[in-house]
Amino acid sequence: MFRAGGVLKTAVLVSVFFLAAFVAYELLEINMDFKVGDMFARSVPVVEESTRPARFKCGLSKACPAGHFSFKMASGAASVVGPKMCLEDNILMSGVKNNVGRGINIALVSGKTGALIKTDFFDMWAGDVAPLIKFLKEIEDGTVVMLASFDDPATKLNDEARKLIVELGSSSVGVLGFRDNWIFVGGKGIKTKSPFEQHIKNSADTNKYEGWPEVLEMEGCIPQRQE
């Protein structure tokens, strides 16, 4: 009777031992799996794909190569909205900056550094062409010259003023007329015609606005002066 009871107790103890060992093993295995999985997760970098579109200076459609200045500009809209000029993500002239006006708007920029030198505008409807001629003659070699029309850029524009702008690389200023839209980027001392110019005639048949043609926009990359 006692012997049978002892055997039963031994069997129970053995069963409890094996059960405890099994539970401990399972817990250890789960814990190990968790740690290994956690370590693996930490070792693999999480790559998040950006959904934001790439942005380039002045809102250009693509980046300019090294050694070039990014620019974007627009002519005025009728007699309501003034022109806008941007270079290297800096707004040089705009209605918001309150430095544009009727006629021809001009921004002068260093061809070496891209730094703004000065801005001005010249009324070619009710103003005098003499200040524009003086301004153009004083531009130093190596200067980038950005010009944009607003309302009317040509009524007071004479042959002398047109010739000075031709020397900056313009191909269209010679035929610029009343209320034409025009944007141009040239340079003092340029040896060839500038590739950065757009011109649209004021025509009742094609005008987008009553009495004025549509707005012109242009963007590009200006080579930095190395000399």
GUKESE-364412 format. One record per residue: residue in three letters; chain; x, y, z of N, C-alpha, C in turn; residue number from 1. Coordinates in nm, 4 decimals. Layout:
BEGIN
NODE   residuo   cadena        n_X        n_Y        n_Z       ca_X       ca_Y       ca_Z        c_X        c_Y        c_Z   num
NODE       ALA        A          X          Y          Z          X          Y          Z          X          Y          Z   NUM
...
END
This chain:
BEGIN
NODE   residuo   cadena        n_X        n_Y        n_Z       ca_X       ca_Y       ca_Z        c_X        c_Y        c_Z   num
NODE       MET        A     0.0836    -0.1188     0.0000     0.0000     0.0000     0.0000     0.0870     0.1237     0.0000     1
NODE       PHE        A     0.1803     0.1345     0.0891     0.2717     0.2489     0.0940     0.3614     0.2519    -0.0272     2
NODE       ARG        A     0.4042     0.1313    -0.0725     0.4929     0.1243    -0.1882     0.4196     0.1761    -0.3113     3
NODE       ALA        A     0.2911     0.1352    -0.3253     0.2122     0.1803    -0.4402     0.1946     0.3320    -0.4363     4
NODE       GLY        A     0.1719     0.3865    -0.3161     0.1563     0.5307    -0.3032     0.2821     0.6059    -0.3402     5
NODE       GLY        A     0.3979     0.5487    -0.3042     0.5263     0.6118    -0.3364     0.5502     0.6141    -0.4867     6
NODE       VAL        A     0.5145     0.5061    -0.5518     0.5330     0.4984    -0.6984     0.4455     0.6018    -0.7659     7
NODE       LEU        A     0.3218     0.6180    -0.7174     0.2286     0.7132    -0.7766     0.2803     0.8568    -0.7608     8
NODE       LYS        A     0.3340     0.8844    -0.6382     0.3888     1.0194    -0.6155     0.5063     1.0469    -0.7083     9
NODE       THR        A     0.5898     0.9444    -0.7261     0.7070     0.9602    -0.8139     0.6624     0.9884    -0.9567    10
NODE       ALA        A     0.5588     0.9154    -1.0000     0.5088     0.9340    -1.1371     0.4542     1.0750    -1.1548    11
NODE       VAL        A     0.3840     1.1236    -1.0541     0.3279     1.2592    -1.0630     0.4386     1.3633    -1.0702    12
NODE       LEU        A     0.5396     1.3441    -0.9840     0.6511     1.4390    -0.9825     0.7242     1.4418    -1.1164    13
NODE       VAL        A     0.7435     1.3212    -1.1720     0.8116     1.3128    -1.3024     0.7296     1.3846    -1.4096    14
NODE       SER        A     0.5956     1.3629    -1.4060     0.5066     1.4257    -1.5048     0.5098     1.5785    -1.4927    15
NODE       VAL        A     0.5061     1.6259    -1.3669     0.5120     1.7702    -1.3438     0.6421     1.8283    -1.3930    16
NODE       PHE        A     0.7523     1.7524    -1.3700     0.8844     1.7982    -1.4137     0.8891     1.8146    -1.5649    17
NODE       PHE        A     0.8408     1.7088    -1.6347     0.8437     1.7142    -1.7815     0.7511     1.8229    -1.8354    18
NODE       LEU        A     0.6380     1.8450    -1.7704     0.5451     1.9483    -1.8123     0.6075     2.0870    -1.7945    19
NODE       ALA        A     0.6747     2.1053    -1.6792     0.7406     2.2334    -1.6529     0.8525     2.2589    -1.7529    20
NODE       ALA        A     0.9272     2.1504    -1.7840     1.0364     2.1630    -1.8805     0.9830     2.2001    -2.0183    21
NODE       PHE        A     0.8706     2.1401    -2.0566     0.8101     2.1661    -2.1874     0.7630     2.3117    -2.1982    22
NODE       VAL        A     0.6956     2.3585    -2.0919     0.6464     2.4967    -2.0908     0.7620     2.5958    -2.0963    23
NODE       ALA        A     0.8668     2.5661    -2.0178     0.9840     2.6542    -2.0165     1.0486     2.6603    -2.1543    24
NODE       TYR        A     1.0545     2.5451    -2.2218     1.1154     2.5382    -2.3548     1.0349     2.6216    -2.4556    25
NODE       GLU        A     0.9012     2.6068    -2.4476     0.8151     2.6802    -2.5399     0.8284     2.8315    -2.5189    26
NODE       LEU        A     0.8289     2.8710    -2.3903     0.8438     3.0130    -2.3613     0.9771     3.0673    -2.4096    27
NODE       LEU        A     1.0833     2.9886    -2.3906     1.2164     3.0283    -2.4339     1.2215     3.0418    -2.5847    28
NODE       GLU        A     1.1584     2.9498    -2.6540     1.1606     2.9518    -2.8004     1.0854     3.0725    -2.8553    29
NODE       ILE        A     0.9684     3.1027    -2.7929     0.8906     3.2194    -2.8366     0.9690     3.3473    -2.8140    30
NODE       ASN        A     1.0323     3.3553    -2.6959     1.1109     3.4739    -2.6622     1.2279     3.4926    -2.7578    31
NODE       MET        A     1.2940     3.3808    -2.7926     1.4072     3.3856    -2.8853     1.3607     3.4299    -3.0230    32
NODE       ASP        A     1.2468     3.3764    -3.0684     1.1945     3.4148    -3.1993     1.1638     3.5640    -3.2040    33
NODE       PHE        A     1.1069     3.6138    -3.0937     1.0714     3.7551    -3.0879     1.1970     3.8435    -3.0958    34
NODE       LYS        A     1.3000     3.8033    -3.0182     1.4224     3.8835    -3.0147     1.4940     3.8805    -3.1483    35
NODE       VAL        A     1.5010     3.7619    -3.2101     1.5679     3.7507    -3.3392     1.4924     3.8315    -3.4443    36
NODE       GLY        A     1.3584     3.8195    -3.4418     1.2783     3.8952    -3.5360     1.2921     4.0439    -3.5148    37
NODE       ASP        A     1.2971     4.0848    -3.3881     1.3115     4.2256    -3.3565     1.4468     4.2788    -3.4008    38
NODE       MET        A     1.5508     4.1990    -3.3806     1.6856     4.2386    -3.4218     1.6928     4.2505    -3.5735    39
NODE       PHE        A     1.6293     4.1591    -3.6428     1.6315     4.1596    -3.7887     1.5592     4.2839    -3.8418    40
NODE       ALA        A     1.4484     4.3142    -3.7767     1.3713     4.4313    -3.8190     1.4508     4.5590    -3.7991    41
NODE       ARG        A     1.5285     4.5637    -3.6880     1.6087     4.6833    -3.6625     1.7265     4.6940    -3.7569    42
NODE       SER        A     1.7738     4.5810    -3.8070     1.8929     4.5818    -3.8913     1.8624     4.6182    -4.0359    43
NODE       VAL        A     1.7352     4.6114    -4.0782     1.6973     4.6435    -4.2148     1.6379     4.7830    -4.2177    44
NODE       PRO        A     1.7015     4.8781    -4.2891     1.6474     5.0142    -4.2922     1.5129     5.0183    -4.3634    45
NODE       VAL        A     1.4257     5.1025    -4.3120     1.2951     5.1189    -4.3738     1.3061     5.2262    -4.4811    46
NODE       VAL        A     1.2734     5.1908    -4.6029     1.2820     5.2840    -4.7143     1.1438     5.3403    -4.7426    47
NODE       GLU        A     1.1317     5.4704    -4.7249     1.0044     5.5350    -4.7515     1.0147     5.6111    -4.8836    48
NODE       GLU        A     0.9309     5.5758    -4.9766     0.9316     5.6423    -5.1052     0.8624     5.7779    -5.0928    49
NODE       SER        A     0.9354     5.8830    -5.1347     0.8787     6.0176    -5.1266     0.7736     6.0368    -5.2350    50
NODE       THR        A     0.6626     6.0927    -5.1946     0.5564     6.1187    -5.2918     0.5586     6.2644    -5.3377    51
NODE       ARG        A     0.6493     6.3426    -5.2810     0.6587     6.4819    -5.3208     0.7336     6.4954    -5.4525    52
NODE       PRO        A     0.6824     6.5723    -5.5460     0.7549     6.5932    -5.6719     0.8803     6.6756    -5.6472    53
NODE       ALA        A     0.9833     6.6510    -5.7257     1.1085     6.7256    -5.7108     1.0845     6.8724    -5.7436    54
NODE       ARG        A     1.1468     6.9624    -5.6673     1.1339     7.1055    -5.6919     1.2703     7.1630    -5.7240    55
NODE       PHE        A     1.2742     7.2408    -5.8324     1.3986     7.3015    -5.8741     1.3893     7.4537    -5.8588    56
NODE       LYS        A     1.5031     7.5190    -5.8593     1.5078     7.6633    -5.8366     1.4162     7.7389    -5.9324    57
NODE       CYS        A     1.3451     7.8365    -5.8782     1.2510     7.9199    -5.9526     1.1356     7.8406    -6.0119    58
NODE       GLY        A     1.1215     7.7143    -5.9682     1.0127     7.6324    -6.0204     1.0380     7.5792    -6.1601    59
NODE       LEU        A     1.1648     7.5685    -6.1998     1.1976     7.5167    -6.3321     1.1524     7.3719    -6.3456    60
NODE       SER        A     1.1347     7.3280    -6.4692     1.0921     7.1910    -6.4949     1.2042     7.0909    -6.4728    61
NODE       LYS        A     1.3299     7.1369    -6.4738     1.4434     7.0506    -6.4438     1.5582     7.1350    -6.3908    62
NODE       ALA        A     1.6521     7.0703    -6.3262     1.7642     7.1425    -6.2657     1.8625     7.1883    -6.3726    63
NODE       CYS        A     1.9264     7.3015    -6.3468     2.0315     7.3507    -6.4363     2.1636     7.2820    -6.4032    64
NODE       PRO        A     2.2500     7.2646    -6.5022     2.3813     7.2041    -6.4746     2.4694     7.2974    -6.3929    65
NODE       ALA        A     2.5754     7.2435    -6.3402     2.6700     7.3247    -6.2628     2.7257     7.4358    -6.3510    66
NODE       GLY        A     2.7510     7.5507    -6.2895     2.8048     7.6628    -6.3645     2.6994     7.7411    -6.4410    67
NODE       HIS        A     2.5729     7.7232    -6.4042     2.4633     7.7958    -6.4692     2.3693     7.8538    -6.3635    68
NODE       PHE        A     2.3047     7.9652    -6.3978     2.2036     8.0265    -6.3118     2.0650     7.9881    -6.3627    69
NODE       SER        A     1.9786     7.9445    -6.2724     1.8405     7.9122    -6.3082     1.7571     8.0398    -6.3117    70
NODE       PHE        A     1.6762     8.0548    -6.4160     1.5887     8.1716    -6.4215     1.4521     8.1346    -6.4770    71
NODE       LYS        A     1.3540     8.2136    -6.4383     1.2184     8.2018    -6.4923     1.1566     8.3394    -6.4900    72
NODE       MET        A     1.0841     8.3730    -6.5951     1.0269     8.5064    -6.6018     0.8979     8.5056    -6.6824    73
NODE       ALA        A     0.8184     8.6111    -6.6623     0.6934     8.6259    -6.7351     0.6715     8.7730    -6.7650    74
NODE       SER        A     0.6109     8.7989    -6.8790     0.5761     8.9360    -6.9138     0.4520     8.9785    -6.8365    75
NODE       GLY        A     0.4162     9.1046    -6.8480     0.2951     9.1517    -6.7827     0.1705     9.0984    -6.8513    76
NODE       ALA        A     0.0597     9.0977    -6.7782    -0.0692     9.0548    -6.8326    -0.1544     9.1789    -6.8558    77
NODE       ALA        A    -0.1725     9.2142    -6.9848    -0.2464     9.3342    -7.0215    -0.1890     9.4541    -6.9449    78
NODE       SER        A    -0.2760     9.5351    -6.8832    -0.2283     9.6475    -6.8013    -0.2616     9.6244    -6.6549    79
NODE       VAL        A    -0.2835     9.4957    -6.6208    -0.3335     9.4620    -6.4874    -0.2265     9.4000    -6.3977    80
NODE       VAL        A    -0.1623     9.2940    -6.4442    -0.0635     9.2207    -6.3638     0.0758     9.2443    -6.4207    81
NODE       GLY        A     0.1653     9.2894    -6.3348     0.3006     9.3196    -6.3797     0.3842     9.1961    -6.4074    82
NODE       PRO        A     0.4997     9.2142    -6.4688     0.5889     9.1019    -6.4979     0.6528     9.0460    -6.3723    83
NODE       LYS        A     0.7161     8.9307    -6.3873     0.7832     8.8666    -6.2750     0.9145     8.8064    -6.3233    84
NODE       MET        A     1.0198     8.8256    -6.2450     1.1512     8.7706    -6.2786     1.2088     8.6984    -6.1568    85
NODE       CYS        A     1.2594     8.5793    -6.1791     1.3217     8.4993    -6.0732     1.4573     8.4484    -6.1221    86
NODE       LEU        A     1.5567     8.4566    -6.0361     1.6893     8.4039    -6.0666     1.7428     8.3320    -5.9426    87
NODE       GLU        A     1.7818     8.2066    -5.9596     1.8374     8.1288    -5.8492     1.7468     8.1298    -5.7257    88
NODE       ASP        A     1.6182     8.1158    -5.7487     1.5166     8.1109    -5.6428     1.4953     8.2451    -5.5730    89
NODE       ASN        A     1.5481     8.3527    -5.6298     1.5267     8.4864    -5.5741     1.4367     8.5662    -5.6681    90
NODE       ILE        A     1.3251     8.6170    -5.6163     1.2376     8.7015    -5.6964     1.3023     8.8387    -5.7090    91
NODE       LEU        A     1.3365     8.8763    -5.8320     1.4030     9.0039    -5.8551     1.3029     9.1167    -5.8742    92
NODE       MET        A     1.1980     9.0893    -5.9530     1.0952     9.1896    -5.9800     0.9588     9.1228    -5.9831    93
NODE       SER        A     0.8589     9.1891    -5.9275     0.7219     9.1383    -5.9301     0.6278     9.2434    -5.8747    94
NODE       GLY        A     0.4994     9.2225    -5.8976     0.4012     9.3114    -5.8399     0.4009     9.3062    -5.6888    95
NODE       VAL        A     0.4274     9.1892    -5.6333     0.4317     9.1735    -5.4880     0.5456     9.2552    -5.4282    96
NODE       LYS        A     0.6586     9.2602    -5.4975     0.7721     9.3398    -5.4491     0.7523     9.4892    -5.4767    97
NODE       ASN        A     0.6499     9.5193    -5.5566     0.6160     9.6588    -5.5861     0.7319     9.7329    -5.6534    98
NODE       ASN        A     0.8009     9.6638    -5.7443     0.9118     9.7284    -5.8159     0.8994     9.7121    -5.9677    99
NODE       VAL        A     0.7753     9.6960    -6.0164     0.7517     9.6873    -6.1605     0.6601     9.8020    -6.2026   100
NODE       GLY        A     0.6608     9.8314    -6.3324     0.5767     9.9401    -6.3811     0.5537     9.9296    -6.5301   101
NODE       ARG        A     0.4696    10.0149    -6.5826     0.4366    10.0133    -6.7251     0.5601    10.0425    -6.8103   102
NODE       GLY        A     0.5719     9.9692    -6.9204     0.6823     9.9906    -7.0122     0.7794     9.8739    -7.0155   103
NODE       ILE        A     0.9077     9.9045    -7.0006     1.0129     9.8027    -7.0017     1.0700     9.7903    -6.8611   104
NODE       ASN        A     1.0644     9.6705    -6.8061     1.1181     9.6405    -6.6730     1.2525     9.5702    -6.6903   105
NODE       ILE        A     1.3523     9.6155    -6.6152     1.4885     9.5635    -6.6324     1.5494     9.5265    -6.4983   106
NODE       ALA        A     1.6125     9.4084    -6.4944     1.6907     9.3662    -6.3780     1.8330     9.3390    -6.4245   107
NODE       LEU        A     1.9294     9.3943    -6.3537     2.0715     9.3728    -6.3828     2.1301     9.2787    -6.2775   108
NODE       VAL        A     2.2029     9.1778    -6.3245     2.2561     9.0747    -6.2363     2.4032     9.0496    -6.2696   109
NODE       SER        A     2.4836     9.0248    -6.1685     2.6248     8.9924    -6.1909     2.6364     8.8598    -6.2650   110
NODE       GLY        A     2.7091     8.8610    -6.3746     2.7284     8.7384    -6.4515     2.8199     8.6395    -6.3823   111
NODE       LYS        A     2.8948     8.6843    -6.2819     2.9854     8.5964    -6.2085     2.9187     8.5320    -6.0882   112
NODE       THR        A     2.8435     8.6116    -6.0123     2.7887     8.5618    -5.8858     2.6377     8.5406    -5.8872   113
NODE       GLY        A     2.5691     8.6026    -5.9812     2.4234     8.5933    -5.9824     2.3573     8.6924    -5.8880   114
NODE       ALA        A     2.4364     8.7771    -5.8241     2.3816     8.8754    -5.7293     2.3109     8.9871    -5.8048   115
NODE       LEU        A     2.1987     9.0331    -5.7492     2.1245     9.1423    -5.8098     2.2020     9.2732    -5.7956   116
NODE       ILE        A     2.2135     9.3461    -5.9070     2.2817     9.4761    -5.9060     2.1805     9.5891    -5.8878   117
NODE       LYS        A     2.0778     9.5896    -5.9728     1.9718     9.6903    -5.9597     1.8534     9.6535    -6.0477   118
NODE       THR        A     1.7392     9.7149    -6.0197     1.6203     9.6983    -6.1029     1.5629     9.8366    -6.1321   119
NODE       ASP        A     1.4889     9.8462    -6.2430     1.4214     9.9713    -6.2756     1.3180     9.9441    -6.3843   120
NODE       PHE        A     1.2280    10.0382    -6.4047     1.1327    10.0264    -6.5155     1.1179    10.1633    -6.5806   121
NODE       PHE        A     1.0831    10.1613    -6.7123     1.0804    10.2827    -6.7919     0.9504    10.2877    -6.8722   122
NODE       ASP        A     0.8716    10.3899    -6.8467     0.7411    10.4055    -6.9102     0.7600    10.4463    -7.0565   123
NODE       MET        A     0.7232    10.3577    -7.1468     0.7398    10.3836    -7.2892     0.6116    10.4320    -7.3552   124
NODE       TRP        A     0.5103    10.4619    -7.2744     0.3872    10.5207    -7.3276     0.3804    10.6711    -7.2990   125
NODE       ALA        A     0.3927    10.7062    -7.1723     0.3825    10.8474    -7.1349     0.5150    10.9034    -7.0835   126
NODE       GLY        A     0.6181    10.8202    -7.0792     0.7459    10.8640    -7.0232     0.8417    10.9159    -7.1288   127
NODE       ASP        A     0.9689    10.9206    -7.0911     1.0758    10.9726    -7.1774     1.1777    10.8613    -7.1983   128
NODE       VAL        A     1.2255    10.8464    -7.3195     1.3206    10.7402    -7.3488     1.4612    10.7732    -7.3000   129
NODE       ALA        A     1.4901    10.8991    -7.2727     1.6260    10.9388    -7.2332     1.6770    10.8655    -7.1087   130
NODE       PRO        A     1.5980    10.8506    -7.0016     1.6471    10.7751    -6.8847     1.6791    10.6289    -6.9180   131
NODE       LEU        A     1.6013    10.5684    -7.0072     1.6301    10.4303    -7.0483     1.7633    10.4230    -7.1213   132
NODE       ILE        A     1.7874    10.5166    -7.2112     1.9140    10.5175    -7.2861     2.0319    10.5341    -7.1900   133
NODE       LYS        A     2.0191    10.6269    -7.0960     2.1261    10.6478    -6.9973     2.1496    10.5198    -6.9168   134
NODE       PHE        A     2.0424    10.4544    -6.8733     2.0520    10.3303    -6.7957     2.1253    10.2224    -6.8758   135
NODE       LEU        A     2.0895    10.2055    -7.0033     2.1500    10.1024    -7.0875     2.2985    10.1293    -7.1128   136
NODE       LYS        A     2.3339    10.2542    -7.1300     2.4738    10.2892    -7.1568     2.5642    10.2654    -7.0360   137
NODE       GLU        A     2.5076    10.2694    -6.9167     2.5879    10.2546    -6.7951     2.6050    10.1090    -6.7515   138
NODE       ILE        A     2.5438    10.0157    -6.8203     2.5578     9.8734    -6.7844     2.7012     9.8285    -6.8099   139
NODE       GLU        A     2.7610     9.7619    -6.7132     2.9005     9.7181    -6.7256     2.9104     9.5825    -6.7950   140
NODE       ASP        A     3.0244     9.5595    -6.8591     3.0493     9.4311    -6.9256     3.0376     9.3157    -6.8256   141
NODE       GLY        A     2.9842     9.2052    -6.8729     2.9697     9.0875    -6.7878     2.8408     9.0849    -6.7081   142
NODE       THR        A     2.7540     9.1851    -6.7299     2.6275     9.1920    -6.6576     2.5178     9.1175    -6.7341   143
NODE       VAL        A     2.4414     9.0356    -6.6629     2.3235     8.9714    -6.7203     2.2093     9.0716    -6.7139   144
NODE       VAL        A     2.1388     9.0878    -6.8272     2.0309     9.1865    -6.8370     1.8999     9.1135    -6.8667   145
NODE       MET        A     1.8028     9.1274    -6.7768     1.6721     9.0646    -6.7927     1.5679     9.1738    -6.8164   146
NODE       LEU        A     1.4907     9.1630    -6.9263     1.3916     9.2642    -6.9616     1.2553     9.1989    -6.9831   147
NODE       ALA        A     1.1494     9.2681    -6.9405     1.0132     9.2184    -6.9594     0.9185     9.3349    -6.9827   148
NODE       SER        A     0.8256     9.3169    -7.0757     0.7291     9.4219    -7.1070     0.6099     9.4192    -7.0130   149
NODE       PHE        A     0.5452     9.5350    -7.0018     0.4220     9.5477    -6.9249     0.3389     9.6581    -6.9890   150
NODE       ASP        A     0.2192     9.6233    -7.0347     0.1290     9.7163    -7.1025     0.1872     9.7553    -7.2385   151
NODE       ASP        A     0.2596     9.8662    -7.2459     0.3172     9.9095    -7.3741     0.4672     9.9346    -7.3594   152
NODE       PRO        A     0.5512     9.8549    -7.4300     0.6957     9.8725    -7.4163     0.7614     9.9501    -7.5301   153
NODE       ALA        A     0.6836    10.0033    -7.6279     0.7499    10.0458    -7.7504     0.7181    10.1846    -7.8037   154
NODE       THR        A     0.6125    10.2499    -7.7601     0.5722    10.3762    -7.8232     0.6830    10.4808    -7.8227   155
NODE       LYS        A     0.7526    10.4954    -7.7125     0.8606    10.5956    -7.7026     0.9992    10.5373    -7.7330   156
NODE       LEU        A     1.0039    10.4099    -7.7670     1.1332    10.3444    -7.7923     1.1887    10.3922    -7.9270   157
NODE       ASN        A     1.3036    10.4608    -7.9252     1.3605    10.5116    -8.0503     1.4744    10.4234    -8.1006   158
NODE       ASP        A     1.5337    10.4622    -8.2119     1.6381    10.3809    -8.2752     1.7600    10.3636    -8.1856   159
NODE       GLU        A     1.7970    10.4690    -8.1128     1.9158    10.4598    -8.0265     1.8940    10.3568    -7.9162   160
NODE       ALA        A     1.7791    10.3609    -7.8536     1.7492    10.2659    -7.7460     1.7420    10.1231    -7.8008   161
NODE       ARG        A     1.6798    10.1077    -7.9182     1.6708     9.9746    -7.9782     1.8103     9.9201    -8.0098   162
NODE       LYS        A     1.8983    10.0050    -8.0610     2.0341     9.9625    -8.0952     2.1093     9.9150    -7.9710   163
NODE       LEU        A     2.0934     9.9853    -7.8609     2.1604     9.9465    -7.7363     2.1100     9.8097    -7.6873   164
NODE       ILE        A     1.9829     9.7821    -7.7074     1.9285     9.6524    -7.6648     1.9711     9.5422    -7.7621   165
NODE       VAL        A     1.9829     9.5759    -7.8916     2.0364     9.4796    -7.9884     2.1774     9.4371    -7.9480   166
NODE       GLU        A     2.2559     9.5322    -7.8972     2.3932     9.5020    -7.8549     2.3971     9.4099    -7.7332   167
NODE       LEU        A     2.2850     9.3970    -7.6648     2.2763     9.3033    -7.5517     2.2411     9.1618    -7.5984   168
NODE       GLY        A     2.2124     9.1488    -7.7302     2.1838     9.0174    -7.7857     2.0422     8.9963    -7.8340   169
NODE       SER        A     1.9614     9.1027    -7.8360     1.8212     9.0890    -7.8773     1.8069     9.0787    -8.0284   170
NODE       SER        A     1.7111     8.9969    -8.0696     1.6779     8.9828    -8.2108     1.5428     9.0459    -8.2446   171
NODE       SER        A     1.4621     9.0723    -8.1411     1.3238     9.1153    -8.1640     1.2968     9.2612    -8.1330   172
NODE       VAL        A     1.3871     9.3285    -8.0619     1.3572     9.4656    -8.0191     1.3406     9.5594    -8.1379   173
NODE       GLY        A     1.4007     9.5272    -8.2511     1.3892     9.6120    -8.3692     1.2480     9.6201    -8.4240   174
NODE       VAL        A     1.1673     9.5165    -8.4000     1.0295     9.5144    -8.4511     0.9278     9.5238    -8.3376   175
NODE       LEU        A     0.9740     9.5526    -8.2148     0.8840     9.5634    -8.1003     0.7879     9.6803    -8.1212   176
NODE       GLY        A     0.6565     9.6514    -8.1080     0.5569     9.7537    -8.1352     0.4633     9.7792    -8.0187   177
NODE       PHE        A     0.3678     9.8670    -8.0426     0.2710     9.9089    -7.9418     0.1993     9.7893    -7.8798   178
NODE       ARG        A     0.2076     9.7779    -7.7480     0.1429     9.6748    -7.6677     0.1840     9.5319    -7.7049   179
NODE       ASP        A     0.2980     9.5164    -7.7705     0.3512     9.3804    -7.7895     0.3931     9.3255    -7.6540   180
NODE       ASN        A     0.3952     9.1937    -7.6430     0.4527     9.1303    -7.5238     0.5909     9.0788    -7.5596   181
NODE       TRP        A     0.6842     9.0935    -7.4634     0.8248     9.0652    -7.4936     0.8995     9.0336    -7.3654   182
NODE       ILE        A     0.9783     8.9282    -7.3685     1.0706     8.8956    -7.2596     1.2052     8.8584    -7.3202   183
NODE       PHE        A     1.3111     8.8962    -7.2499     1.4454     8.8820    -7.3080     1.5498     8.8761    -7.1972   184
NODE       VAL        A     1.6472     8.7883    -7.2142     1.7637     8.7826    -7.1263     1.8877     8.7905    -7.2136   185
NODE       GLY        A     1.9675     8.8927    -7.1920     2.0909     8.9099    -7.2680     2.2055     8.9447    -7.1751   186
NODE       GLY        A     2.3093     9.0051    -7.2327     2.4250     9.0394    -7.1505     2.5092     9.1475    -7.2148   187
NODE       LYS        A     2.5693     9.2293    -7.1334     2.6587     9.3338    -7.1852     2.7900     9.2677    -7.2254   188
NODE       GLY        A     2.8268     9.2901    -7.3523     2.9485     9.2294    -7.4038     2.9247     9.0949    -7.4699   189
NODE       ILE        A     2.7989     9.0539    -7.4874     2.7674     8.9266    -7.5507     2.8144     8.9299    -7.6967   190
NODE       LYS        A     2.8648     8.8167    -7.7456     2.9215     8.8114    -7.8810     2.8219     8.7587    -7.9838   191
NODE       THR        A     2.7149     8.6954    -7.9385     2.6174     8.6370    -8.0292     2.4768     8.6797    -7.9879   192
NODE       LYS        A     2.3788     8.6386    -8.0683     2.2405     8.6643    -8.0321     2.1994     8.5737    -7.9167   193
NODE       SER        A     2.1225     8.6272    -7.8264     2.0784     8.5492    -7.7104     1.9724     8.4475    -7.7512   194
NODE       PRO        A     1.9797     8.3261    -7.6938     1.8755     8.2266    -7.7192     1.7522     8.2467    -7.6311   195
NODE       PHE        A     1.7608     8.3440    -7.5385     1.6531     8.3631    -7.4409     1.5699     8.4868    -7.4770   196
NODE       GLU        A     1.4760     8.4689    -7.5674     1.3914     8.5799    -7.6079     1.2603     8.5277    -7.6654   197
NODE       GLN        A     1.1505     8.5943    -7.6281     1.0191     8.5635    -7.6837     0.9463     8.6941    -7.7124   198
NODE       HIS        A     0.8712     8.6945    -7.8225     0.8020     8.8160    -7.8651     0.6711     8.7758    -7.9310   199
NODE       ILE        A     0.5636     8.8442    -7.8951     0.4348     8.8193    -7.9586     0.3702     8.9537    -7.9907   200
NODE       LYS        A     0.3229     8.9642    -8.1158     0.2663     9.0899    -8.1623     0.1269     9.1146    -8.1054   201
NODE       ASN        A     0.0985     9.2410    -8.0844    -0.0357     9.2842    -8.0482    -0.1206     9.2795    -8.1753   202
NODE       SER        A    -0.2198     9.1934    -8.1761    -0.3053     9.1776    -8.2938    -0.4484     9.1501    -8.2505   203
NODE       ALA        A    -0.5419     9.2243    -8.3082    -0.6829     9.2053    -8.2725    -0.7315     9.0651    -8.3076   204
NODE       ASP        A    -0.6664     9.0017    -8.4039    -0.7085     8.8674    -8.4476    -0.6613     8.7573    -8.3526   205
NODE       THR        A    -0.5527     8.7814    -8.2822    -0.4939     8.6751    -8.1991    -0.4832     8.7093    -8.0512   206
NODE       ASN        A    -0.5106     8.8323    -8.0124    -0.4960     8.8719    -7.8721    -0.5807     8.7859    -7.7795   207
NODE       LYS        A    -0.5214     8.7488    -7.6677    -0.5949     8.6732    -7.5667    -0.6797     8.7670    -7.4820   208
NODE       TYR        A    -0.6255     8.8853    -7.4532    -0.6978     8.9866    -7.3779    -0.7380     9.0972    -7.4754   209
NODE       GLU        A    -0.8436     9.1658    -7.4466    -0.8881     9.2732    -7.5353    -0.7834     9.3840    -7.5396   210
NODE       GLY        A    -0.7201     9.3970    -7.6538    -0.6188     9.5013    -7.6695    -0.4784     9.4594    -7.6349   211
NODE       TRP        A    -0.4583     9.3367    -7.5805    -0.3254     9.2893    -7.5439    -0.3088     9.1406    -7.5779   212
NODE       PRO        A    -0.1898     9.1001    -7.6177    -0.1649     8.9568    -7.6424    -0.1483     8.8798    -7.5120   213
NODE       GLU        A    -0.1370     8.7480    -7.5239    -0.1243     8.6630    -7.4064     0.0089     8.6839    -7.3347   214
NODE       VAL        A     0.0138     8.6383    -7.2106     0.1361     8.6472    -7.1299     0.2416     8.5524    -7.1863   215
NODE       LEU        A     0.3652     8.5984    -7.1856     0.4781     8.5147    -7.2268     0.5523     8.4656    -7.1027   216
NODE       GLU        A     0.5941     8.3397    -7.1061     0.6728     8.2823    -6.9967     0.7961     8.2147    -7.0547   217
NODE       MET        A     0.9042     8.2212    -6.9813     1.0291     8.1610    -7.0292     1.1124     8.1169    -6.9099   218
NODE       GLU        A     1.1794     8.0049    -6.9249     1.2725     7.9571    -6.8228     1.3970     7.9036    -6.8912   219
NODE       GLY        A     1.5053     7.8936    -6.8140     1.6279     7.8419    -6.8721     1.7456     7.8485    -6.7776   220
NODE       CYS        A     1.8633     7.8244    -6.8336     1.9879     7.8194    -6.7562     2.0896     7.9135    -6.8209   221
NODE       ILE        A     2.1288     8.0149    -6.7468     2.2227     8.1156    -6.7980     2.3645     8.0733    -6.7604   222
NODE       PRO        A     2.4555     8.0615    -6.8575     2.5941     8.0240    -6.8238     2.6598     8.1287    -6.7340   223
NODE       GLN        A     2.7237     8.0820    -6.6301     2.7924     8.1708    -6.5375     2.9196     8.2242    -6.6031   224
NODE       ARG        A     2.9442     8.3505    -6.5879     3.0642     8.4114    -6.6449     3.1872     8.3622    -6.5700   225
NODE       GLN        A     3.2858     8.3105    -6.6414     3.4032     8.2517    -6.5788     3.5245     8.3446    -6.5801   226
NODE       GLU        A     3.5226     8.4464    -6.6603     3.6393     8.5348    -6.6739     3.6566     8.6253    -6.5534   227
END
